[in-house]
Amino acid sequence: VQLVGSGGGSVQAGGSMILSCVASGYVYKDKCMAWFRQAPGKEREGVAVVYPDGTSTFYADSVKGRFTILRDNATRTLDLQMSSLRPEDTATYYCASYRGSWYACDTTFTRPWLNADWGQGTQVTVS
């Protein structure tokens, strides 16, 4: 399994940014996928989750209405469209693929994804 993220950088508050992740080495279309983030000195937290169908999406309260998670099973890509960015969105963002059955992945953002594969992380800085 390989997950390669891209698209991070620096942006001013109120701006927009798109993160992308390309998956390879496994059956992507059957997996529950997500974006997590980790700010300095804080625990990793879930941001958005999408089921294999691409239409069932879930968001942390902190990003609802501002972030959109999108997947394309044909191209094996996972995007995170971010708008109205705030300084508190500054973090390293990770794409994740849940290893277990798609219906077992946590969508409440209260439990860590212990059984997952992770991308290398991409830095987002909002100032």
C-alpha positions in Angstrom: 0.0 0.0 0.0 1.3 3.4 -0.9 -0.4 6.7 -0.3 1.3 9.8 -1.7 0.0 13.2 -0.7 0.6 16.6 -2.3 -0.7 20.1 -2.5 0.3 21.7 0.8 1.9 25.0 1.3 1.2 28.5 2.8 -1.9 30.5 2.4 -3.5 33.6 4.0 -6.5 33.3 6.3 -9.7 33.1 4.3 -7.9 31.5 1.4 -8.4 28.1 -0.3 -6.2 25.1 -0.9 -6.6 21.6 -2.4 -4.8 18.6 -1.1 -4.5 15.4 -3.1 -3.5 11.8 -2.4 -2.8 9.1 -4.9 -3.2 5.4 -3.8 -1.5 2.4 -5.2 -0.8 -1.2 -4.3 -4.3 -2.4 -3.2 -8.0 -2.4 -4.0 -8.7 1.3 -3.5 -12.3 1.3 -4.5 -13.3 -0.9 -1.5 -11.8 1.1 1.2 -13.0 3.8 3.6 -10.7 6.8 3.1 -10.0 9.8 5.3 -8.0 12.9 5.9 -6.4 13.5 9.3 -4.3 16.4 10.6 -1.8 16.9 13.3 -0.8 20.3 14.7 2.4 20.8 16.7 2.0 19.6 20.2 -1.5 18.1 19.5 -2.8 14.6 18.8 -3.7 13.6 15.3 -7.4 14.3 14.6 -9.8 13.2 11.9 -11.0 15.8 9.5 -13.1 14.1 6.9 -14.1 10.6 5.9 -15.6 9.1 2.7 -17.0 5.7 2.1 -16.2 3.7 -1.1 -19.3 5.0 -2.8 -17.9 8.5 -2.8 -21.2 10.1 -1.7 -21.3 9.2 1.9 -19.1 11.8 3.6 -18.5 12.8 7.2 -16.8 15.9 8.6 -15.4 17.0 11.9 -17.4 19.9 13.4 -14.4 22.2 13.1 -14.4 21.9 9.3 -18.0 21.4 8.3 -19.1 23.8 5.6 -15.5 24.7 4.8 -13.9 21.4 3.7 -15.0 18.9 1.1 -13.6 15.4 0.7 -13.7 13.8 -2.8 -12.6 10.5 -4.2 -12.2 9.2 -7.7 -12.1 5.4 -7.7 -11.1 5.3 -11.4 -7.9 7.4 -10.8 -7.4 6.2 -7.2 -7.3 9.7 -5.9 -8.5 11.4 -2.7 -8.8 15.2 -2.5 -9.5 17.6 0.3 -10.9 20.9 -0.9 -10.3 23.5 1.8 -11.8 27.0 1.9 -12.2 29.8 4.4 -9.0 28.6 5.9 -8.2 29.7 9.5 -4.8 29.9 11.3 -6.1 27.0 13.5 -6.2 24.8 10.4 -2.4 24.9 10.3 -1.2 21.3 10.6 0.4 18.4 8.8 -2.4 16.7 6.8 -2.4 12.9 6.2 -4.5 10.8 3.9 -5.5 7.4 5.3 -6.9 4.2 4.1 -8.8 2.0 6.5 -7.5 -1.6 6.3 -10.6 -3.3 7.6 -14.1 -3.5 6.1 -15.3 -0.1 5.0 -18.4 -0.1 7.2 -16.1 -0.5 10.3 -14.2 2.7 9.9 -14.9 5.4 12.6 -16.8 8.3 11.2 -17.5 10.0 14.6 -14.0 11.4 14.9 -13.8 10.1 18.5 -11.6 7.1 17.9 -8.2 6.9 16.2 -7.7 4.9 13.1 -5.4 2.3 14.5 -5.9 -0.2 11.6 -5.0 2.1 8.7 -2.3 2.9 6.2 -1.0 6.5 6.0 0.4 8.9 3.6 3.6 10.7 4.3 1.9 14.0 5.3 1.8 17.4 3.7 2.2 20.7 5.6 -0.5 23.4 5.5 0.2 26.7 7.0 -2.4 29.4 7.4 -1.4 32.9 8.5 
